[in-house]
């Protein structure tokens, strides 16, 4: 949440936002599925913390990028596809946003938000 009722900041397309809405720290690993989009994040996210990796992955217009996230040390990877550069005038660049409450996959949600 941002102070003074401000709106969410604008991020460039391809940015990764990882948000822990729970109270406990959670280990998070995010990587791209294809080697051509070589990007990784492996960190611990404290409860209530949001981590932003600006321009986490770059791609050409209309390139679909698949991300895989692992919460904790074991479990299933959560897949998500987005368009970091958009696909022309109809689809703007996208930001990948992972929100979770615990290290259980069922508590996690991927969303794509509009980037700049």
TIBAMI-220902 format. One record per residue: residue number from 1; x, y, z of N, C-alpha, C in turn. Coordinates in Angstrom, 3 decimals, padded with zeros to 6 digits. Layout:
# residues N
site marmar:NUM&n_x:X&n_y:Y&n_z:Z&ca_x:X&ca_y:Y&ca_z:Z&c_x:X&c_y:Y&c_z:Z $
...
***
This chain:
# residues 116
site marmar:1&n_x:000.840&n_y:-001.166&n_z:000.000&ca_x:000.000&ca_y:000.000&ca_z:000.000&c_x:000.893&c_y:001.241&c_z:000.000 $
site marmar:2&n_x:000.526&n_y:002.219&n_z:-000.755&ca_x:001.336&ca_y:003.411&ca_z:-000.865&c_x:000.797&c_y:004.509&c_z:000.044 $
site marmar:3&n_x:001.673&n_y:005.347&n_z:000.578&ca_x:001.237&ca_y:006.403&ca_z:001.471&c_x:000.352&c_y:007.426&c_z:000.781 $
site marmar:4&n_x:-000.464&n_y:008.117&n_z:001.547&ca_x:-001.295&ca_y:009.227&ca_z:001.084&c_x:-002.287&c_y:008.859&c_z:-000.003 $
site marmar:5&n_x:-002.702&n_y:007.597&n_z:-000.077&ca_x:-003.704&ca_y:007.192&ca_z:-001.044&c_x:-003.252&c_y:007.309&c_z:-002.486 $
site marmar:6&n_x:-001.945&n_y:007.285&n_z:-002.726&ca_x:-001.432&ca_y:007.370&ca_z:-004.089&c_x:-001.823&c_y:006.117&c_z:-004.862 $
site marmar:7&n_x:-001.826&n_y:006.242&n_z:-006.178&ca_x:-002.110&ca_y:005.075&ca_z:-007.009&c_x:-000.837&c_y:004.262&c_z:-007.180 $
site marmar:8&n_x:-000.980&n_y:003.048&n_z:-007.695&ca_x:000.178&ca_y:002.200&ca_z:-007.944&c_x:001.143&c_y:002.904&c_z:-008.892 $
site marmar:9&n_x:002.448&n_y:002.733&n_z:-008.668&ca_x:003.410&ca_y:003.338&ca_z:-009.592&c_x:003.342&c_y:002.648&c_z:-010.945 $
site marmar:10&n_x:003.753&n_y:003.367&n_z:-011.964&ca_x:003.793&ca_y:002.777&ca_z:-013.296&c_x:005.143&c_y:002.107&c_z:-013.497 $
site marmar:11&n_x:005.121&n_y:000.913&n_z:-014.057&ca_x:006.338&ca_y:000.163&ca_z:-014.317&c_x:006.483&c_y:-000.058&c_z:-015.809 $
site marmar:12&n_x:007.719&n_y:-000.174&n_z:-016.253&ca_x:007.979&ca_y:-000.517&ca_z:-017.645&c_x:007.554&c_y:-001.955&c_z:-017.903 $
site marmar:13&n_x:007.149&n_y:-002.248&n_z:-019.120&ca_x:006.797&ca_y:-003.606&ca_z:-019.488&c_x:007.946&c_y:-004.553&c_z:-019.197 $
site marmar:14&n_x:007.625&n_y:-005.774&n_z:-018.786&ca_x:008.638&ca_y:-006.756&ca_z:-018.460&c_x:009.081&c_y:-006.734&c_z:-017.016 $
site marmar:15&n_x:008.532&n_y:-005.805&n_z:-016.236&ca_x:008.863&ca_y:-005.720&ca_z:-014.813&c_x:008.178&c_y:-006.855&c_z:-014.061 $
site marmar:16&n_x:008.826&n_y:-007.347&n_z:-013.019&ca_x:008.282&ca_y:-008.381&ca_z:-012.146&c_x:008.026&c_y:-007.776&c_z:-010.773 $
site marmar:17&n_x:006.805&n_y:-007.946&n_z:-010.273&ca_x:006.433&ca_y:-007.487&ca_z:-008.939&c_x:006.048&c_y:-008.720&c_z:-008.135 $
site marmar:18&n_x:006.699&n_y:-008.916&n_z:-006.987&ca_x:006.447&ca_y:-010.062&ca_z:-006.121&c_x:005.991&c_y:-009.518&c_z:-004.774 $
site marmar:19&n_x:004.767&n_y:-009.880&n_z:-004.379&ca_x:004.162&ca_y:-009.300&ca_z:-003.175&c_x:003.737&c_y:-010.379&c_z:-002.180 $
site marmar:20&n_x:004.272&n_y:-010.281&n_z:-000.973&ca_x:003.905&ca_y:-011.192&ca_z:000.111&c_x:002.888&c_y:-010.474&c_z:000.994 $
site marmar:21&n_x:001.631&n_y:-010.883&n_z:000.920&ca_x:000.587&ca_y:-010.243&ca_z:001.716&c_x:000.414&c_y:-010.895&c_z:003.086 $
site marmar:22&n_x:001.171&n_y:-011.961&n_z:003.336&ca_x:001.095&ca_y:-012.654&ca_z:004.617&c_x:001.993&c_y:-012.009&c_z:005.661 $
site marmar:23&n_x:002.107&n_y:-012.692&n_z:006.802&ca_x:002.914&ca_y:-012.189&ca_z:007.913&c_x:004.299&c_y:-012.819&c_z:007.985 $
site marmar:24&n_x:004.472&n_y:-013.986&n_z:007.398&ca_x:005.735&ca_y:-014.724&ca_z:007.502&c_x:006.569&c_y:-014.589&c_z:006.241 $
site marmar:25&n_x:007.893&n_y:-014.640&n_z:006.365&ca_x:008.751&ca_y:-014.601&ca_z:005.175&c_x:008.590&c_y:-015.876&c_z:004.349 $
site marmar:26&n_x:008.713&n_y:-015.738&n_z:003.033&ca_x:008.582&ca_y:-016.869&ca_z:002.115&c_x:009.715&c_y:-016.796&c_z:001.089 $
site marmar:27&n_x:010.368&n_y:-017.922&n_z:000.859&ca_x:011.397&ca_y:-018.014&ca_z:-000.177&c_x:010.688&c_y:-018.115&c_z:-001.525 $
site marmar:28&n_x:011.120&n_y:-017.316&n_z:-002.492&ca_x:010.498&ca_y:-017.280&ca_z:-003.810&c_x:011.577&c_y:-017.381&c_z:-004.884 $
site marmar:29&n_x:011.353&n_y:-018.277&n_z:-005.837&ca_x:012.217&ca_y:-018.390&ca_z:-007.011&c_x:011.352&c_y:-018.197&c_z:-008.243 $
site marmar:30&n_x:011.768&n_y:-017.294&n_z:-009.118&ca_x:011.056&ca_y:-017.059&ca_z:-010.376&c_x:012.089&c_y:-017.142&c_z:-011.487 $
site marmar:31&n_x:011.732&n_y:-017.854&n_z:-012.549&ca_x:012.628&ca_y:-017.956&ca_z:-013.706&c_x:011.806&c_y:-018.005&c_z:-014.980 $
site marmar:32&n_x:012.470&n_y:-017.673&n_z:-016.080&ca_x:011.816&ca_y:-017.780&ca_z:-017.377&c_x:011.914&c_y:-019.219&c_z:-017.848 $
site marmar:33&n_x:010.935&n_y:-019.647&n_z:-018.605&ca_x:010.885&ca_y:-021.031&ca_z:-019.083&c_x:011.842&c_y:-021.263&c_z:-020.242 $
site marmar:34&n_x:011.983&n_y:-020.291&n_z:-021.136&ca_x:012.847&ca_y:-020.442&ca_z:-022.309&c_x:014.171&c_y:-019.717&c_z:-022.090 $
site marmar:35&n_x:015.255&n_y:-020.311&n_z:-022.544&ca_x:016.584&ca_y:-019.731&ca_z:-022.360&c_x:016.753&c_y:-018.387&c_z:-023.059 $
site marmar:36&n_x:016.005&n_y:-018.149&n_z:-024.134&ca_x:016.140&ca_y:-016.879&ca_z:-024.849&c_x:015.716&c_y:-015.700&c_z:-023.976 $
site marmar:37&n_x:014.903&n_y:-015.952&n_z:-022.969&ca_x:014.502&ca_y:-014.924&ca_z:-022.013&c_x:015.121&c_y:-015.281&c_z:-020.664 $
site marmar:38&n_x:016.417&n_y:-015.137&n_z:-020.562&ca_x:017.157&ca_y:-015.609&ca_z:-019.404&c_x:017.061&c_y:-014.621&c_z:-018.244 $
site marmar:39&n_x:016.173&n_y:-014.902&n_z:-017.306&ca_x:016.018&ca_y:-014.044&ca_z:-016.126&c_x:015.632&c_y:-014.919&c_z:-014.940 $
site marmar:40&n_x:016.228&n_y:-014.637&n_z:-013.787&ca_x:015.904&ca_y:-015.390&ca_z:-012.576&c_x:015.852&c_y:-014.450&c_z:-011.371 $
site marmar:41&n_x:015.078&n_y:-014.853&n_z:-010.406&ca_x:015.001&ca_y:-014.174&ca_z:-009.108&c_x:014.916&c_y:-015.265&c_z:-008.058 $
site marmar:42&n_x:015.774&n_y:-015.221&n_z:-007.063&ca_x:015.744&ca_y:-016.179&ca_z:-005.970&c_x:015.994&c_y:-015.382&c_z:-004.697 $
site marmar:43&n_x:014.944&n_y:-015.198&n_z:-003.899&ca_x:015.059&ca_y:-014.342&ca_z:-002.728&c_x:014.036&c_y:-014.730&c_z:-001.666 $
site marmar:44&n_x:014.216&n_y:-014.198&n_z:-000.495&ca_x:013.233&ca_y:-014.357&ca_z:000.578&c_x:012.465&c_y:-013.046&c_z:000.667 $
site marmar:45&n_x:011.128&n_y:-013.144&n_z:000.684&ca_x:010.285&ca_y:-011.960&ca_z:000.738&c_x:009.631&c_y:-011.918&c_z:002.117 $
site marmar:46&n_x:009.937&n_y:-010.883&n_z:002.874&ca_x:009.385&ca_y:-010.736&ca_z:004.217&c_x:007.879&c_y:-010.504&c_z:004.156 $
site marmar:47&n_x:007.185&n_y:-010.834&n_z:005.239&ca_x:005.748&ca_y:-010.587&ca_z:005.312&c_x:005.445&c_y:-009.113&c_z:005.108 $
site marmar:48&n_x:004.467&n_y:-008.829&n_z:004.257&ca_x:004.066&ca_y:-007.459&ca_z:003.975&c_x:004.977&c_y:-006.726&c_z:003.011 $
site marmar:49&n_x:005.986&n_y:-007.402&n_z:002.465&ca_x:006.960&ca_y:-006.747&ca_z:001.585&c_x:006.633&c_y:-006.987&c_z:000.118 $
site marmar:50&n_x:006.998&n_y:-006.015&n_z:-000.701&ca_x:006.869&ca_y:-006.131&ca_z:-002.153&c_x:008.246&c_y:-005.909&c_z:-002.767 $
site marmar:51&n_x:008.632&n_y:-006.800&n_z:-003.658&ca_x:009.904&ca_y:-006.689&ca_z:-004.362&c_x:009.605&c_y:-006.387&c_z:-005.824 $
site marmar:52&n_x:010.323&n_y:-005.408&n_z:-006.365&ca_x:010.140&ca_y:-005.017&ca_z:-007.756&c_x:011.460&c_y:-005.208&c_z:-008.485 $
site marmar:53&n_x:011.410&n_y:-005.945&n_z:-009.598&ca_x:012.570&ca_y:-006.099&ca_z:-010.481&c_x:012.186&c_y:-005.447&c_z:-011.808 $
site marmar:54&n_x:012.609&n_y:-004.199&n_z:-011.938&ca_x:012.274&ca_y:-003.444&ca_z:-013.152&c_x:012.908&c_y:-004.103&c_z:-014.373 $
site marmar:55&n_x:012.141&n_y:-004.173&n_z:-015.433&ca_x:012.596&ca_y:-004.782&ca_z:-016.688&c_x:013.247&c_y:-006.143&c_z:-016.446 $
site marmar:56&n_x:012.570&n_y:-006.970&n_z:-015.660&ca_x:013.038&ca_y:-008.314&ca_z:-015.327&c_x:013.331&c_y:-009.126&c_z:-016.576 $
site marmar:57&n_x:012.471&n_y:-008.993&n_z:-017.560&ca_x:012.658&ca_y:-009.705&ca_z:-018.830&c_x:012.296&c_y:-008.762&c_z:-019.978 $
site marmar:58&n_x:013.127&n_y:-008.784&n_z:-021.019&ca_x:012.842&ca_y:-007.985&ca_z:-022.207&c_x:012.495&c_y:-008.927&c_z:-023.352 $
site marmar:59&n_x:011.626&n_y:-008.457&n_z:-024.205&ca_x:011.173&ca_y:-009.266&ca_z:-025.330&c_x:010.742&c_y:-008.344&c_z:-026.456 $
site marmar:60&n_x:010.574&n_y:-008.901&n_z:-027.610&ca_x:010.067&ca_y:-008.161&ca_z:-028.765&c_x:008.544&c_y:-008.090&c_z:-028.687 $
site marmar:61&n_x:007.957&n_y:-007.171&n_z:-029.416&ca_x:006.506&ca_y:-007.059&ca_z:-029.478&c_x:005.899&c_y:-008.397&c_z:-029.899 $
site marmar:62&n_x:004.857&n_y:-008.802&n_z:-029.229&ca_x:004.110&ca_y:-010.049&ca_z:-029.461&c_x:004.798&c_y:-011.302&c_z:-028.937 $
site marmar:63&n_x:006.004&n_y:-011.195&n_z:-028.358&ca_x:006.652&ca_y:-012.355&ca_z:-027.752&c_x:005.971&c_y:-012.691&c_z:-026.429 $
site marmar:64&n_x:005.530&n_y:-013.930&n_z:-026.309&ca_x:004.920&ca_y:-014.401&ca_z:-025.063&c_x:006.024&c_y:-015.007&c_z:-024.205 $
site marmar:65&n_x:006.124&n_y:-014.547&n_z:-022.964&ca_x:007.134&ca_y:-015.052&ca_z:-022.038&c_x:006.435&c_y:-015.846&c_z:-020.945 $
site marmar:66&n_x:006.954&n_y:-017.041&n_z:-020.674&ca_x:006.419&ca_y:-017.877&ca_z:-019.606&c_x:007.342&c_y:-017.788&c_z:-018.398 $
site marmar:67&n_x:006.754&n_y:-017.458&n_z:-017.260&ca_x:007.480&ca_y:-017.431&ca_z:-015.994&c_x:007.041&c_y:-018.613&c_z:-015.152 $
site marmar:68&n_x:007.969&n_y:-019.135&n_z:-014.346&ca_x:007.648&ca_y:-020.195&ca_z:-013.394&c_x:008.107&c_y:-019.741&c_z:-012.017 $
site marmar:69&n_x:007.214&n_y:-019.845&n_z:-011.039&ca_x:007.537&ca_y:-019.449&ca_z:-009.671&c_x:007.427&c_y:-020.651&c_z:-008.749 $
site marmar:70&n_x:008.358&n_y:-020.725&n_z:-007.808&ca_x:008.327&ca_y:-021.745&ca_z:-006.774&c_x:008.307&c_y:-021.024&c_z:-005.431 $
site marmar:71&n_x:007.299&n_y:-021.327&n_z:-004.631&ca_x:007.201&ca_y:-020.759&ca_z:-003.289&c_x:007.738&c_y:-021.774&c_z:-002.302 $
site marmar:72&n_x:008.662&n_y:-021.352&n_z:-001.444&ca_x:009.272&ca_y:-022.290&ca_z:-000.514&c_x:010.316&c_y:-023.123&c_z:-001.230 $
site marmar:73&n_x:010.629&n_y:-024.279&n_z:-000.653&ca_x:011.673&ca_y:-025.134&ca_z:-001.207&c_x:011.140&c_y:-026.262&c_z:-002.082 $
site marmar:74&n_x:009.891&n_y:-026.641&n_z:-001.880&ca_x:009.312&ca_y:-027.751&ca_z:-002.642&c_x:007.918&c_y:-027.373&c_z:-003.115 $
site marmar:75&n_x:007.354&n_y:-028.214&n_z:-003.935&ca_x:005.998&ca_y:-027.983&ca_z:-004.426&c_x:005.992&c_y:-027.826&c_z:-005.931 $
site marmar:76&n_x:004.848&n_y:-027.461&n_z:-006.442&ca_x:004.691&ca_y:-027.288&ca_z:-007.880&c_x:005.062&c_y:-025.875&c_z:-008.282 $
site marmar:77&n_x:005.655&n_y:-025.763&n_z:-009.475&ca_x:005.953&ca_y:-024.446&ca_z:-010.021&c_x:004.669&c_y:-023.862&c_z:-010.598 $
site marmar:78&n_x:004.474&n_y:-022.590&n_z:-010.362&ca_x:003.296&ca_y:-021.884&ca_z:-010.859&c_x:003.669&c_y:-021.161&c_z:-012.142 $
site marmar:79&n_x:003.022&n_y:-021.539&n_z:-013.246&ca_x:003.337&ca_y:-020.949&ca_z:-014.550&c_x:002.440&c_y:-019.758&c_z:-014.848 $
site marmar:80&n_x:003.030&n_y:-018.828&n_z:-015.611&ca_x:002.302&ca_y:-017.623&ca_z:-015.997&c_x:002.875&c_y:-017.109&c_z:-017.306 $
site marmar:81&n_x:001.997&n_y:-016.690&n_z:-018.213&ca_x:002.428&ca_y:-016.127&ca_z:-019.486&c_x:001.994&c_y:-014.670&c_z:-019.577 $
site marmar:82&n_x:002.902&n_y:-013.841&n_z:-020.106&ca_x:002.549&ca_y:-012.432&ca_z:-020.299&c_x:003.320&c_y:-011.865&c_z:-021.481 $
site marmar:83&n_x:002.968&n_y:-010.656&n_z:-021.888&ca_x:003.568&ca_y:-009.980&ca_z:-023.044&c_x:004.356&c_y:-008.761&c_z:-022.547 $
site marmar:84&n_x:005.642&n_y:-008.925&n_z:-022.237&ca_x:006.425&ca_y:-007.806&ca_z:-021.701&c_x:006.425&c_y:-006.571&c_z:-022.591 $
site marmar:85&n_x:006.401&n_y:-006.767&n_z:-023.909&ca_x:006.420&ca_y:-005.637&ca_z:-024.840&c_x:005.049&c_y:-005.375&c_z:-025.459 $
site marmar:86&n_x:004.035&n_y:-006.093&n_z:-025.008&ca_x:002.710&ca_y:-005.944&ca_z:-025.594&c_x:002.673&c_y:-006.549&c_z:-026.989 $
site marmar:87&n_x:001.630&n_y:-006.190&n_z:-027.722&ca_x:001.529&ca_y:-006.690&ca_z:-029.101&c_x:000.875&c_y:-005.640&c_z:-029.989 $
site marmar:88&n_x:001.465&n_y:-004.489&n_z:-030.020&ca_x:000.926&ca_y:-003.426&ca_z:-030.864&c_x:000.012&c_y:-002.501&c_z:-030.083 $
site marmar:89&n_x:-000.821&n_y:-001.778&n_z:-030.808&ca_x:-001.689&ca_y:-000.770&ca_z:-030.191&c_x:-002.783&c_y:-001.374&c_z:-029.313 $
site marmar:90&n_x:-003.241&n_y:-002.573&n_z:-029.642&ca_x:-004.345&ca_y:-003.176&ca_z:-028.907&c_x:-003.943&c_y:-003.717&c_z:-027.543 $
site marmar:91&n_x:-002.701&n_y:-004.147&n_z:-027.393&ca_x:-002.236&ca_y:-004.723&ca_z:-026.134&c_x:-000.974&c_y:-003.997&c_z:-025.685 $
site marmar:92&n_x:-001.056&n_y:-003.248&n_z:-024.588&ca_x:000.119&ca_y:-002.512&ca_z:-024.104&c_x:001.127&c_y:-003.448&c_z:-023.446 $
site marmar:93&n_x:002.337&n_y:-002.965&n_z:-023.188&ca_x:003.314&ca_y:-003.766&ca_z:-022.451&c_x:002.721&c_y:-004.207&c_z:-021.113 $
site marmar:94&n_x:003.142&n_y:-005.396&n_z:-020.659&ca_x:002.590&ca_y:-005.936&ca_z:-019.416&c_x:003.656&c_y:-006.106&c_z:-018.343 $
site marmar:95&n_x:003.196&n_y:-006.025&n_z:-017.100&ca_x:003.992&ca_y:-006.254&ca_z:-015.903&c_x:003.471&c_y:-007.529&c_z:-015.268 $
site marmar:96&n_x:004.358&n_y:-008.442&n_z:-014.878&ca_x:003.957&ca_y:-009.685&ca_z:-014.211&c_x:003.919&c_y:-009.432&c_z:-012.705 $
site marmar:97&n_x:002.799&n_y:-009.764&n_z:-012.082&ca_x:002.603&ca_y:-009.499&ca_z:-010.653&c_x:002.225&c_y:-010.803&c_z:-009.954 $
site marmar:98&n_x:003.083&n_y:-011.258&n_z:-009.040&ca_x:002.828&ca_y:-012.463&ca_z:-008.255&c_x:002.490&c_y:-012.043&c_z:-006.837 $
site marmar:99&n_x:001.306&n_y:-012.425&n_z:-006.379&ca_x:000.857&ca_y:-012.114&ca_z:-005.026&c_x:000.624&c_y:-013.424&c_z:-004.295 $
site marmar:100&n_x:001.111&n_y:-013.517&n_z:-003.048&ca_x:000.919&ca_y:-014.732&ca_z:-002.265&c_x:000.841&c_y:-014.387&c_z:-000.785 $
site marmar:101&n_x:000.293&n_y:-015.342&n_z:-000.027&ca_x:000.108&ca_y:-015.150&ca_z:001.410&c_x:000.965&c_y:-016.111&c_z:002.224 $
site marmar:102&n_x:001.199&n_y:-017.305&n_z:001.689&ca_x:002.017&ca_y:-018.321&ca_z:002.352&c_x:002.835&c_y:-019.051&c_z:001.300 $
site marmar:103&n_x:003.621&n_y:-020.032&n_z:001.734&ca_x:004.426&ca_y:-020.813&ca_z:000.783&c_x:003.629&c_y:-021.913&c_z:000.104 $
site marmar:104&n_x:002.322&n_y:-021.917&n_z:000.273&ca_x:001.449&ca_y:-022.902&ca_z:-000.361&c_x:000.999&c_y:-022.351&c_z:-001.714 $
site marmar:105&n_x:001.142&n_y:-023.164&n_z:-002.764&ca_x:000.814&ca_y:-022.711&ca_z:-004.115&c_x:-000.606&c_y:-022.149&c_z:-004.223 $
site marmar:106&n_x:-001.538&n_y:-022.728&n_z:-003.469&ca_x:-002.939&ca_y:-022.297&ca_z:-003.560&c_x:-003.127&c_y:-020.859&c_z:-003.097 $
site marmar:107&n_x:-002.171&n_y:-020.318&n_z:-002.361&ca_x:-002.319&ca_y:-018.940&ca_z:-001.881&c_x:-001.773&c_y:-017.928&c_z:-002.888 $
site marmar:108&n_x:-001.240&n_y:-018.391&n_z:-004.014&ca_x:-000.575&ca_y:-017.512&ca_z:-004.972&c_x:-001.449&c_y:-017.186&c_z:-006.175 $
site marmar:109&n_x:-001.305&n_y:-015.961&n_z:-006.669&ca_x:-002.039&ca_y:-015.515&ca_z:-007.848&c_x:-001.110&c_y:-014.722&c_z:-008.744 $
site marmar:110&n_x:-001.058&n_y:-015.095&n_z:-010.018&ca_x:-000.354&ca_y:-014.316&ca_z:-011.024&c_x:-001.359&c_y:-013.396&c_z:-011.704 $
site marmar:111&n_x:-000.970&n_y:-012.172&n_z:-011.990&ca_x:-001.790&ca_y:-011.265&ca_z:-012.796&c_x:-000.871&c_y:-010.466&c_z:-013.714 $
site marmar:112&n_x:-001.409&n_y:-010.030&n_z:-014.813&ca_x:-000.686&ca_y:-009.118&ca_z:-015.701&c_x:-001.334&c_y:-007.753&c_z:-015.576 $
site marmar:113&n_x:-000.523&n_y:-006.750&n_z:-015.309&ca_x:-001.030&ca_y:-005.389&ca_z:-015.221&c_x:-000.403&c_y:-004.564&c_z:-016.334 $
site marmar:114&n_x:-001.010&n_y:-003.457&n_z:-016.621&ca_x:-000.559&ca_y:-002.588&ca_z:-017.712&c_x:000.764&c_y:-001.932&c_z:-017.341 $
site marmar:115&n_x:001.727&n_y:-002.026&n_z:-018.235&ca_x:003.000&ca_y:-001.356&ca_z:-018.067&c_x:003.077&c_y:-000.146&c_z:-018.974 $
site marmar:116&n_x:004.202&n_y:000.526&n_z:-018.915&ca_x:004.388&ca_y:001.695&ca_z:-019.777&c_x:005.423&c_y:001.411&c_z:-020.834 $
***
